[in-house]
Amino acid sequence: MEGKMIRLRGYEFSDLDFVMKWINDEDVTQFLGSGMVAFPISSIAERKFIEQAGLSESPSNKIFVIETLADHRPIGTISFNGIDWVNRHSPVGIMIGDKGCWNRGYGTDAMRVLMRLAFDKLNLHRLWLHVYDYNQRAIRSYEKCGFRREGVLREQRYWSGGYHDIVVMGIVESEYRALSAS
């Protein structure tokens, strides 16, 4: 599954060193769920996570490595986090762990590839996500992809000495089709 700048692929054990840098970098993890930032993660735990992700046959949880097309370097991850096959929707998540790739369009390209998979191949109707209000870079990227703000979970996240809102964003299939047609 390729975009203009990236390819999505499954996890390999060779990804461990890259992932360890990302998952223990507070600049990266401040944008992830609060459980991810509480304690450092060991290579033992992360290796087990990579193994489980690589072996998973779950029909509803799929995680992919984002790899650059130019040099085949892992730069992050993107996932379906609980596909509801009856109602045809899924929460999604993305992390660009390589800070040198921030603000360069890789995340937007990766999300567009995931959307193409979701709407064109998996026949999903809606994708949605949660994003912290202080992650303006991500919010702009999601809006470029066609996601709309659907709601706010007020003061849901305590971070860096204050409470922050979580913005709920989503896109439905008809919005995706309209964007693809233009």
Backbone as ProteinMPNN parsed JSONL, in Angstrom:
{"seq_chain_A": "MEGKMIRLRGYEFSDLDFVMKWINDEDVTQFLGSGMVAFPISSIAERKFIEQAGLSESPSNKIFVIETLADHRPIGTISFNGIDWVNRHSPVGIMIGDKGCWNRGYGTDAMRVLMRLAFDKLNLHRLWLHVYDYNQRAIRSYEKCGFRREGVLREQRYWSGGYHDIVVMGIVESEYRALSAS", "coords_chain_A": {"N_chain_A": [[0.857, -1.166, 0.0], [0.912, 1.921, -1.113], [1.662, 5.433, -1.023], [2.261, 8.774, -2.111], [4.649, 9.427, -0.93], [5.18, 7.529, 0.976], [5.07, 4.093, 2.188], [2.94, 1.579, 3.476], [3.439, -1.058, 5.7], [3.781, -4.284, 7.333], [4.934, -4.886, 10.732], [8.367, -5.62, 11.505], [10.993, -7.421, 13.174], [13.319, -6.016, 12.848], [12.57, -3.399, 13.092], [12.709, -2.638, 15.702], [14.802, -1.027, 16.947], [14.3, 1.519, 15.86], [11.673, 2.011, 16.765], [12.034, 1.958, 19.532], [13.436, 4.326, 19.98], [11.452, 6.197, 19.353], [9.269, 5.624, 21.079], [10.173, 6.155, 23.572], [10.638, 8.819, 23.647], [9.795, 11.845, 24.826], [8.938, 14.083, 23.394], [7.658, 12.912, 21.27], [5.817, 11.095, 22.454], [4.086, 12.728, 23.876], [1.882, 13.212, 22.39], [0.481, 10.901, 22.273], [-1.785, 8.411, 23.711], [-2.462, 8.728, 27.226], [-1.551, 6.591, 28.793], [0.69, 5.767, 27.484], [2.773, 7.447, 28.083], [3.558, 7.423, 30.687], [5.613, 5.82, 31.834], [8.989, 4.755, 31.069], [9.527, 2.542, 28.285], [10.541, -0.773, 27.945], [12.925, -2.558, 25.881], [12.333, -5.209, 25.831], [9.565, -5.349, 26.342], [8.659, -3.885, 24.137], [9.579, -5.42, 21.99], [8.005, -7.686, 22.359], [5.509, -6.521, 21.858], [5.847, -5.851, 19.13], [6.136, -8.416, 18.064], [3.612, -9.521, 18.692], [1.977, -7.78, 17.209], [2.87, -8.365, 14.653], [2.124, -11.034, 14.391], [-0.565, -10.989, 14.734], [-3.859, -11.946, 14.07], [-6.138, -10.624, 14.24], [-9.245, -9.442, 13.193], [-10.039, -6.859, 13.58], [-8.163, -5.085, 14.62], [-5.475, -3.528, 13.299], [-2.157, -2.781, 12.661], [0.288, -0.781, 11.131], [3.569, -0.197, 9.84], [4.929, 2.89, 8.909], [6.75, 3.653, 6.162], [9.354, 5.294, 4.39], [9.258, 5.94, 0.891], [11.489, 6.734, -0.519], [13.902, 5.905, 0.815], [13.241, 3.613, 2.186], [12.943, 3.694, 4.969], [11.783, 3.257, 8.263], [9.421, 5.428, 9.719], [7.302, 5.828, 11.377], [4.063, 4.831, 12.717], [0.78, 3.561, 11.899], [-2.697, 2.916, 12.366], [-5.677, 0.809, 12.486], [-7.889, 0.821, 15.076], [-9.778, -1.023, 16.24], [-11.92, -2.056, 14.436], [-15.302, -1.862, 13.675], [-17.19, -4.066, 12.282], [-19.895, -4.484, 11.797], [-21.198, -1.977, 11.958], [-19.523, -0.638, 10.325], [-17.272, 1.117, 10.857], [-14.276, 2.692, 12.186], [-11.973, 3.549, 14.772], [-8.936, 5.359, 14.319], [-5.35, 5.62, 14.439], [-2.256, 7.407, 14.504], [1.275, 7.805, 14.409], [4.006, 9.732, 13.881], [7.092, 9.004, 14.411], [9.72, 9.665, 13.862], [11.223, 12.562, 14.295], [12.482, 14.204, 12.47], [10.929, 13.99, 10.282], [8.638, 15.37, 10.729], [6.169, 17.794, 9.843], [6.435, 17.559, 7.08], [4.709, 16.326, 5.401], [4.458, 13.571, 5.463], [2.791, 12.263, 7.348], [0.231, 13.087, 6.529], [0.145, 11.924, 3.972], [0.348, 9.206, 4.709], [-2.059, 8.896, 6.152], [-3.9, 9.308, 4.121], [-3.41, 7.042, 2.545], [-4.226, 5.043, 4.339], [-6.921, 5.738, 4.515], [-7.734, 5.21, 1.909], [-7.42, 2.433, 1.882], [-9.324, 1.805, 3.866], [-11.836, 2.801, 2.842], [-11.962, 2.077, 0.108], [-11.139, -0.598, -0.08], [-11.826, -2.074, 2.278], [-14.442, -1.448, 2.657], [-15.444, 0.302, 4.599], [-17.428, 2.73, 6.37], [-16.991, 4.966, 7.957], [-14.362, 6.782, 9.514], [-12.642, 7.687, 12.483], [-11.116, 9.709, 15.068], [-9.228, 10.709, 17.994], [-7.703, 13.704, 19.059], [-5.311, 15.7, 20.707], [-5.914, 19.049, 21.792], [-3.695, 20.713, 21.718], [-2.128, 19.732, 19.728], [-1.728, 21.003, 17.108], [-0.496, 20.706, 14.632], [-1.135, 18.08, 13.866], [-3.937, 18.283, 13.775], [-4.282, 20.073, 11.602], [-3.255, 18.437, 9.564], [-5.111, 16.295, 9.572], [-7.401, 17.699, 8.821], [-6.642, 18.436, 6.214], [-6.858, 15.973, 5.052], [-9.548, 15.658, 5.003], [-10.974, 15.149, 7.308], [-13.374, 16.108, 9.768], [-14.162, 18.288, 12.493], [-15.91, 16.912, 15.139], [-16.642, 16.995, 17.746], [-15.905, 17.78, 21.216], [-14.046, 16.68, 23.95], [-14.043, 17.979, 26.865], [-11.369, 19.325, 28.746], [-10.059, 16.855, 29.169], [-7.537, 15.793, 29.212], [-4.661, 15.846, 31.157], [-1.768, 17.588, 31.01], [1.508, 18.726, 31.089], [1.191, 20.581, 33.196], [-1.431, 21.564, 32.962], [-4.945, 21.34, 32.024], [-6.296, 19.912, 29.058], [-8.279, 19.924, 26.079], [-9.739, 17.179, 24.275], [-10.081, 16.713, 20.913], [-12.555, 15.443, 18.86], [-12.522, 13.933, 15.772], [-13.696, 13.151, 12.478], [-14.39, 11.306, 9.441], [-16.611, 10.526, 6.827], [-17.625, 8.077, 4.379], [-18.851, 9.28, 2.056], [-17.82, 11.872, 2.117], [-15.12, 11.338, 1.764], [-15.246, 10.227, -0.833], [-16.093, 12.479, -2.276], [-13.857, 14.136, -1.978], [-11.96, 12.582, -3.31], [-12.91, 12.686, -5.878], [-12.447, 15.275, -6.629]], "CA_chain_A": [[0.0, 0.0, 0.0], [1.81, 3.061, -1.271], [1.21, 6.779, -1.297], [3.235, 9.535, -2.901], [5.921, 9.521, -0.201], [5.323, 6.451, 1.966], [4.468, 2.775, 2.002], [2.524, 0.939, 4.719], [3.809, -2.472, 5.738], [3.726, -4.888, 8.653], [6.101, -4.797, 11.612], [9.448, -6.6, 11.473], [11.863, -7.256, 14.342], [14.334, -5.011, 12.521], [12.027, -2.083, 13.427], [12.793, -2.424, 17.15], [15.647, 0.108, 17.326], [13.59, 2.75, 15.508], [10.514, 2.173, 17.64], [12.514, 2.267, 20.884], [13.751, 5.764, 20.012], [10.209, 6.966, 19.322], [8.348, 5.351, 22.179], [10.759, 6.692, 24.796], [10.921, 10.235, 23.402], [8.64, 12.599, 25.329], [8.441, 14.958, 22.329], [6.769, 12.081, 20.451], [4.737, 10.456, 23.215], [3.121, 13.694, 24.421], [0.704, 13.219, 21.526], [-0.153, 9.587, 22.353], [-2.636, 8.208, 24.872], [-1.763, 9.011, 28.481], [-0.889, 5.385, 29.282], [1.941, 5.572, 26.768], [3.808, 8.39, 28.481], [3.778, 7.397, 32.128], [6.87, 5.168, 32.19], [9.795, 4.294, 29.933], [9.168, 1.211, 27.797], [11.744, -1.583, 27.735], [13.031, -3.236, 24.584], [11.67, -6.511, 25.995], [8.13, -5.126, 26.159], [8.394, -3.439, 22.772], [9.79, -6.577, 21.111], [6.798, -8.505, 22.503], [4.451, -5.806, 21.14], [6.099, -6.017, 17.693], [5.837, -9.811, 17.736], [2.163, -9.697, 18.718], [1.416, -7.047, 16.075], [3.219, -9.1, 13.438], [1.424, -12.319, 14.347], [-1.998, -10.791, 14.976], [-4.855, -12.289, 13.055], [-7.337, -9.898, 14.625], [-9.903, -8.787, 12.06], [-10.462, -5.499, 13.902], [-7.024, -4.247, 14.994], [-4.38, -3.668, 12.335], [-1.159, -1.728, 12.805], [1.248, -0.783, 10.039], [4.721, 0.69, 9.89], [5.022, 3.872, 7.828], [8.118, 3.598, 5.649], [9.549, 6.217, 3.272], [9.511, 5.317, -0.405], [12.809, 7.125, -1.004], [15.001, 5.101, 1.353], [12.675, 2.454, 2.901], [13.239, 3.903, 6.384], [10.597, 3.393, 9.108], [9.317, 6.752, 10.336], [6.162, 5.897, 12.275], [3.055, 3.771, 12.648], [-0.614, 3.975, 11.687], [-3.479, 1.73, 12.716], [-7.099, 0.694, 12.771], [-7.898, 0.452, 16.491], [-11.049, -1.613, 16.645], [-12.917, -1.957, 13.358], [-16.654, -2.365, 13.935], [-17.594, -4.55, 10.953], [-21.35, -4.379, 11.656], [-21.542, -0.576, 11.687], [-18.573, -0.226, 9.291], [-16.447, 2.267, 11.232], [-13.109, 2.365, 12.989], [-11.039, 4.574, 15.217], [-7.608, 5.226, 13.736], [-4.292, 6.31, 15.156], [-1.024, 7.595, 13.748], [2.412, 8.396, 15.109], [5.252, 9.929, 13.152], [8.075, 8.961, 15.479], [10.954, 10.309, 13.417], [10.944, 13.997, 14.365], [12.984, 14.821, 11.248], [9.885, 13.862, 9.254], [7.489, 16.196, 11.084], [5.897, 18.966, 8.987], [6.923, 17.327, 5.72], [3.654, 15.704, 4.617], [4.44, 12.108, 5.56], [1.6, 11.838, 8.083], [-0.929, 13.301, 5.66], [0.201, 10.894, 2.939], [0.035, 7.927, 5.343], [-3.489, 8.859, 6.468], [-4.627, 9.131, 2.851], [-3.289, 5.63, 2.156], [-5.099, 4.282, 5.237], [-8.296, 6.033, 4.11], [-7.977, 4.458, 0.664], [-7.623, 1.052, 2.306], [-10.583, 1.708, 4.615], [-13.047, 3.066, 2.061], [-11.959, 1.399, -1.195], [-10.886, -2.045, 0.017], [-12.496, -2.701, 3.414], [-15.854, -1.071, 2.632], [-15.861, 0.992, 5.814], [-18.251, 3.914, 6.14], [-16.548, 6.117, 8.753], [-13.147, 6.724, 10.32], [-12.643, 8.751, 13.476], [-9.94, 9.737, 15.935], [-9.108, 11.713, 19.05], [-6.448, 14.445, 18.973], [-5.222, 16.731, 21.746], [-6.064, 20.399, 21.241], [-2.39, 21.344, 21.539], [-1.437, 19.127, 18.587], [-2.261, 21.728, 15.947], [0.085, 20.133, 13.409], [-1.95, 16.914, 13.515], [-5.283, 18.747, 13.406], [-4.191, 20.582, 10.214], [-3.073, 17.288, 8.683], [-6.391, 15.583, 9.46], [-8.308, 18.541, 8.023], [-6.216, 18.284, 4.81], [-7.354, 14.669, 4.604], [-11.007, 15.703, 4.938], [-11.611, 14.939, 8.613], [-14.078, 17.265, 10.328], [-14.33, 18.297, 13.947], [-17.234, 16.411, 15.485], [-16.955, 17.271, 19.141], [-14.79, 18.061, 22.118], [-14.076, 16.15, 25.304], [-13.456, 19.129, 27.557], [-10.408, 19.142, 29.821], [-9.934, 15.404, 29.31], [-6.112, 15.415, 29.272], [-3.779, 16.676, 31.976], [-0.431, 17.524, 30.425], [2.406, 19.869, 31.219], [0.7, 21.555, 34.154], [-2.772, 22.069, 32.718], [-5.915, 20.467, 31.368], [-6.481, 20.164, 27.631], [-9.398, 19.258, 25.429], [-9.529, 16.203, 23.215], [-10.945, 17.005, 19.776], [-13.006, 14.261, 18.129], [-12.608, 14.241, 14.347], [-14.104, 11.994, 11.697], [-14.707, 11.442, 8.021], [-17.477, 9.46, 6.324], [-17.296, 7.642, 3.024], [-19.275, 10.242, 1.03], [-16.857, 12.983, 2.146], [-13.916, 10.791, 1.133], [-15.513, 10.111, -2.285], [-16.127, 13.844, -2.831], [-12.472, 14.591, -2.06], [-11.266, 11.796, -4.342], [-13.408, 13.104, -7.198], [-11.951, 16.606, -6.985]], "C_chain_A": [[0.903, 1.23, 0.0], [1.056, 4.35, -1.497], [2.224, 7.458, -2.189], [4.615, 9.524, -2.265], [6.211, 8.319, 0.688], [4.716, 5.146, 1.474], [4.055, 2.277, 3.388], [2.886, -0.536, 4.622], [3.674, -2.981, 7.164], [5.015, -4.665, 9.431], [7.089, -5.92, 11.32], [10.293, -6.389, 12.727], [12.94, -6.208, 14.091], [13.86, -3.582, 12.824], [12.262, -1.701, 14.89], [13.627, -1.202, 17.519], [14.98, 1.441, 17.011], [12.477, 3.027, 16.516], [10.942, 2.53, 19.061], [12.867, 3.744, 21.014], [12.469, 6.582, 20.116], [9.44, 6.845, 20.627], [8.884, 5.851, 23.524], [11.17, 8.149, 24.646], [9.683, 11.045, 23.791], [8.089, 13.576, 24.298], [7.443, 14.213, 21.453], [5.569, 11.619, 21.265], [3.753, 11.435, 23.838], [1.828, 13.72, 23.611], [-0.051, 11.895, 21.557], [-1.043, 9.503, 23.578], [-1.84, 8.293, 26.161], [-1.066, 7.786, 29.056], [0.462, 5.164, 28.648], [3.074, 6.427, 27.324], [4.173, 8.3, 29.956], [5.161, 6.861, 32.505], [7.666, 4.824, 30.938], [9.41, 2.863, 29.562], [10.447, 0.457, 27.476], [11.746, -2.202, 26.342], [12.367, -4.611, 24.647], [10.174, -6.362, 25.73], [7.823, -4.728, 24.716], [8.594, -4.566, 21.769], [8.562, -7.493, 21.146], [5.628, -7.86, 21.749], [4.608, -5.992, 19.631], [5.756, -7.437, 17.252], [4.323, -10.04, 17.687], [1.499, -8.986, 17.541], [1.676, -7.802, 14.775], [2.467, -10.404, 13.28], [-0.095, -12.188, 14.434], [-2.843, -11.189, 13.773], [-6.185, -11.613, 13.377], [-7.961, -9.242, 13.402], [-10.232, -7.319, 12.336], [-9.337, -4.557, 14.311], [-5.872, -4.531, 14.044], [-3.443, -2.491, 12.489], [-0.104, -1.902, 11.718], [2.415, 0.135, 10.362], [4.636, 1.62, 8.69], [6.493, 3.927, 7.423], [8.248, 4.559, 4.473], [9.785, 5.438, 1.99], [10.948, 5.567, -0.855], [13.914, 6.202, -0.496], [14.537, 3.927, 2.225], [12.962, 2.497, 4.398], [11.934, 4.008, 7.166], [10.583, 4.768, 9.776], [8.141, 6.857, 11.308], [5.244, 4.706, 12.124], [1.675, 4.383, 12.42], [-1.476, 2.735, 11.871], [-4.985, 1.948, 12.663], [-7.169, 0.147, 14.191], [-9.252, -0.062, 16.952], [-12.128, -1.453, 15.586], [-14.224, -2.592, 13.824], [-17.217, -2.761, 12.573], [-19.098, -4.463, 10.734], [-21.733, -2.958, 11.255], [-20.562, 0.106, 10.735], [-17.826, 1.063, 9.643], [-15.261, 1.803, 12.058], [-12.425, 3.614, 13.514], [-9.685, 4.299, 14.574], [-6.6, 5.985, 14.586], [-3.048, 6.39, 14.298], [0.033, 8.212, 14.646], [3.559, 8.512, 14.106], [6.32, 10.057, 14.23], [9.387, 9.632, 15.135], [10.707, 11.81, 13.323], [11.486, 14.75, 13.151], [11.978, 14.776, 10.107], [8.628, 14.641, 9.604], [7.399, 17.381, 10.121], [6.395, 18.795, 7.559], [5.914, 16.573, 4.861], [3.566, 14.192, 4.713], [3.182, 11.6, 6.268], [0.334, 11.984, 7.261], [-0.984, 12.23, 4.587], [-0.174, 9.529, 3.521], [-1.458, 7.817, 5.651], [-4.308, 8.672, 5.195], [-4.55, 7.693, 2.358], [-4.204, 4.777, 3.031], [-6.564, 4.503, 4.877], [-8.66, 5.271, 2.837], [-8.221, 2.979, 0.972], [-8.992, 0.896, 2.965], [-11.807, 1.802, 3.716], [-13.097, 2.284, 0.752], [-11.83, -0.115, -1.094], [-11.71, -2.722, 1.117], [-13.977, -2.353, 3.512], [-16.327, -0.458, 3.948], [-16.634, 2.256, 5.441], [-17.697, 5.156, 6.837], [-15.249, 5.794, 9.467], [-13.188, 7.883, 11.305], [-11.407, 8.627, 14.358], [-10.101, 10.789, 17.011], [-7.752, 12.377, 18.882], [-6.458, 15.52, 20.056], [-5.253, 18.11, 21.116], [-4.728, 21.093, 21.01], [-1.595, 20.752, 20.373], [-1.983, 19.725, 17.287], [-1.722, 21.184, 14.626], [-0.768, 18.944, 12.936], [-3.35, 17.34, 13.075], [-5.288, 19.276, 11.977], [-4.048, 19.434, 9.221], [-4.391, 16.54, 8.483], [-7.392, 16.385, 8.632], [-7.937, 18.485, 6.54], [-6.748, 16.987, 4.214], [-8.877, 14.621, 4.523], [-11.716, 15.418, 6.242], [-12.238, 16.246, 9.085], [-14.129, 17.141, 11.84], [-15.765, 17.895, 14.262], [-17.631, 16.721, 16.918], [-15.693, 17.495, 19.95], [-15.055, 17.359, 23.446], [-13.302, 17.166, 26.145], [-12.557, 18.71, 28.712], [-10.2, 17.672, 30.18], [-8.492, 14.959, 29.567], [-5.349, 16.393, 30.162], [-2.373, 16.501, 31.431], [0.302, 18.829, 30.673], [1.797, 20.986, 32.075], [-0.692, 22.114, 33.921], [-3.66, 21.049, 32.028], [-6.117, 20.901, 29.921], [-7.675, 19.377, 27.116], [-8.899, 18.181, 24.475], [-10.553, 16.518, 22.13], [-11.27, 15.686, 19.083], [-13.172, 14.678, 16.669], [-13.003, 12.976, 13.601], [-14.325, 12.345, 10.24], [-15.585, 10.258, 7.628], [-17.177, 9.221, 4.848], [-17.681, 8.667, 1.954], [-18.348, 11.451, 0.976], [-15.542, 12.564, 1.481], [-14.1, 10.73, -0.389], [-15.515, 11.488, -2.947], [-14.702, 14.399, -2.958], [-11.715, 13.876, -3.177], [-11.669, 12.235, -5.744], [-12.834, 14.453, -7.61], [-10.456, 16.659, -7.197]], "O_chain_A": [[1.569, 1.531, 0.991], [-0.03, 4.369, -2.075], [2.956, 6.804, -2.932], [5.628, 9.6, -2.959], [7.35, 8.11, 1.107], [3.967, 5.102, 0.499], [4.754, 2.532, 4.369], [2.668, -1.178, 3.595], [3.475, -2.199, 8.093], [6.047, -4.305, 8.866], [6.7, -7.024, 10.938], [10.307, -5.292, 13.284], [13.42, -5.578, 15.033], [14.667, -2.653, 12.813], [12.033, -0.553, 15.27], [13.186, -0.403, 18.345], [15.077, 2.387, 17.793], [12.358, 4.132, 17.046], [10.276, 3.326, 19.723], [12.619, 4.348, 22.058], [12.405, 7.547, 20.877], [9.015, 7.845, 21.206], [8.136, 5.956, 24.496], [11.966, 8.654, 25.437], [8.64, 10.934, 23.146], [6.895, 13.875, 24.315], [6.49, 14.809, 20.949], [4.429, 11.738, 20.815], [2.684, 11.021, 24.286], [0.799, 14.194, 24.092], [-1.108, 11.772, 20.937], [-1.059, 10.421, 24.399], [-0.655, 7.96, 26.177], [-0.065, 7.937, 29.756], [1.3, 4.452, 29.202], [4.24, 6.142, 27.048], [5.033, 9.05, 30.419], [5.808, 7.399, 33.404], [7.09, 4.625, 29.868], [9.015, 2.074, 30.42], [11.337, 0.989, 26.811], [10.699, -2.348, 25.71], [11.894, -5.119, 23.631], [9.587, -7.149, 24.987], [6.835, -5.185, 24.141], [7.85, -4.657, 20.792], [8.13, -8.011, 20.116], [4.852, -8.549, 21.088], [3.631, -6.257, 18.93], [5.159, -7.637, 16.194], [3.814, -10.671, 16.761], [0.567, -9.52, 16.939], [0.809, -7.871, 13.904], [2.199, -10.837, 12.159], [-0.821, -13.161, 14.231], [-2.57, -10.814, 12.632], [-7.228, -11.992, 12.846], [-7.27, -8.553, 12.652], [-10.66, -6.604, 11.429], [-9.538, -3.343, 14.344], [-5.358, -5.649, 13.995], [-3.872, -1.338, 12.454], [0.335, -3.014, 11.425], [2.258, 1.126, 11.075], [4.308, 1.189, 7.585], [7.365, 4.211, 8.244], [7.345, 4.634, 3.64], [10.439, 4.394, 2.003], [11.557, 4.712, -1.499], [14.765, 5.764, -1.271], [15.346, 3.315, 2.923], [13.196, 1.461, 5.022], [11.054, 4.775, 6.776], [11.59, 5.216, 10.326], [7.998, 7.871, 11.991], [5.589, 3.706, 11.494], [1.438, 5.556, 12.709], [-1.04, 1.625, 11.567], [-5.493, 3.064, 12.774], [-6.567, -0.887, 14.481], [-9.802, 0.417, 17.944], [-13.137, -0.787, 15.817], [-14.238, -3.723, 14.308], [-17.664, -1.91, 11.804], [-19.542, -4.375, 9.589], [-22.505, -2.762, 10.316], [-20.737, 1.271, 10.378], [-17.753, 1.987, 8.832], [-15.235, 0.681, 12.563], [-12.306, 4.614, 12.806], [-9.332, 3.148, 14.317], [-6.96, 6.878, 15.354], [-2.817, 5.525, 13.453], [-0.264, 9.027, 15.52], [4.019, 7.512, 13.555], [6.435, 11.095, 14.881], [10.091, 10.117, 16.021], [10.06, 12.279, 12.387], [10.994, 15.833, 12.835], [12.154, 15.443, 9.087], [7.647, 14.589, 8.862], [8.412, 17.899, 9.651], [6.74, 19.775, 6.899], [6.215, 16.215, 3.723], [2.684, 13.587, 4.103], [2.578, 10.618, 5.835], [-0.536, 11.114, 7.288], [-2.053, 11.681, 4.318], [-0.927, 8.778, 2.901], [-2.058, 6.764, 5.435], [-5.305, 7.951, 5.2], [-5.523, 7.177, 1.809], [-4.886, 3.884, 2.526], [-7.364, 3.568, 4.925], [-9.769, 4.752, 2.712], [-9.113, 2.354, 0.399], [-9.732, -0.038, 2.655], [-12.715, 0.977, 3.814], [-14.176, 1.868, 0.328], [-12.36, -0.838, -1.938], [-12.233, -3.818, 0.914], [-14.689, -2.899, 4.355], [-17.466, -0.669, 4.365], [-16.502, 2.776, 4.333], [-17.906, 6.274, 6.367], [-15.054, 4.684, 9.962], [-13.717, 8.948, 10.987], [-10.744, 7.591, 14.39], [-10.986, 11.643, 16.95], [-6.76, 11.706, 18.596], [-7.477, 16.167, 20.295], [-4.691, 18.325, 20.041], [-4.648, 21.989, 20.17], [-0.501, 21.228, 20.068], [-2.612, 19.038, 16.483], [-2.423, 21.204, 13.614], [-1.078, 18.825, 11.751], [-3.884, 16.806, 12.103], [-6.202, 18.966, 11.212], [-4.656, 19.46, 8.151], [-4.745, 16.191, 7.356], [-8.141, 15.818, 7.836], [-8.827, 18.488, 5.689], [-7.051, 16.914, 3.023], [-9.438, 13.645, 4.026], [-12.946, 15.442, 6.288], [-11.716, 17.333, 8.84], [-14.137, 16.041, 12.393], [-16.714, 18.463, 13.721], [-18.813, 16.709, 17.262], [-14.575, 17.41, 19.442], [-16.154, 17.438, 23.994], [-12.071, 17.2, 26.133], [-12.918, 17.87, 29.536], [-10.172, 17.304, 31.354], [-8.262, 13.865, 30.083], [-5.386, 17.605, 29.951], [-1.849, 15.388, 31.397], [-0.253, 19.911, 30.479], [1.874, 22.166, 31.732], [-1.101, 23.047, 34.611], [-3.19, 20.033, 31.516], [-6.109, 22.09, 29.602], [-8.03, 18.321, 27.64], [-7.792, 18.259, 23.943], [-11.753, 16.581, 22.4], [-10.373, 14.907, 18.76], [-13.867, 15.647, 16.364], [-12.688, 11.866, 14.032], [-14.432, 13.512, 9.862], [-15.335, 9.126, 8.043], [-16.563, 10.047, 4.172], [-16.904, 8.898, 1.029], [-18.113, 11.999, -0.101], [-14.934, 13.333, 0.737], [-13.214, 11.134, -1.141], [-14.998, 11.646, -4.053], [-14.384, 15.061, -3.946], [-10.928, 14.489, -3.898], [-10.874, 12.165, -6.681], [-12.742, 14.75, -8.801], [-9.912, 17.721, -7.5]]}, "name": "protein", "num_of_chains": 1, "seq": "MEGKMIRLRGYEFSDLDFVMKWINDEDVTQFLGSGMVAFPISSIAERKFIEQAGLSESPSNKIFVIETLADHRPIGTISFNGIDWVNRHSPVGIMIGDKGCWNRGYGTDAMRVLMRLAFDKLNLHRLWLHVYDYNQRAIRSYEKCGFRREGVLREQRYWSGGYHDIVVMGIVESEYRALSAS"}
